[in-house]
C-alpha cells in the first residue's frame, strides 16, 4: 500500500525542491537535501518533480 500525501503537502515539497534546484547538479540531489528528516530511501518528491516539470 502506497502512502498518499495531501495535495498541499506534495505542492510544498515540489516547491521546496524546485527553489533549490539551482544549488545542486540534479533534482535528485536537491530532493535529498530538502528531506526532513533525511532517510535512506530515495526521495518520493523526486518522482513528483520529474513528472510535473
N, C-alpha and C positions, 0 to 999 in steps of 0.2 A: 504494500500500500504506500503510495507516494504522499508526501506532505503537501498540503495546499496552503499557500500563504494568501492573505487578503490582498486585493489589488493595490491598496495604498502602501503596503509593505514592499511588494515587488517593485512598484514605481520608485520608491525611495531608494531601494538597493541599486536599481539600474541607474538612477540619477547620480548616486554617490560614485559609482564606478566610472560613469562617463565623465564626471567632473575631474577625476584623477587620471584619466586615460593618457593625457599628455606627459605625465610624470613617469610612465612605465613603457616598456617595449611591447607589451601585449595587453589585451583585455584580460587575459587570464591573470597576469601579474597584478594588474590594478584590482581585480576582484579579490585576489588573495590578500592584498594589502588592506582592503576595505572590510574584510571579515571581522566580526566581533562576536564572540571570541574566535581566534584562529582555530581551524580544525585541520585534521589530517585528510579529510575528504576534499575532492575537487569542489570548488565553489558552485553552488546552484545558480547563483546570479550570472555566471558566465554564459550559461545556456540562454538566459533571458536576453542578455545584452547582444549576443551574437545573432539571435533570431529576430530581434526587434530593431536592429540598426539598418 
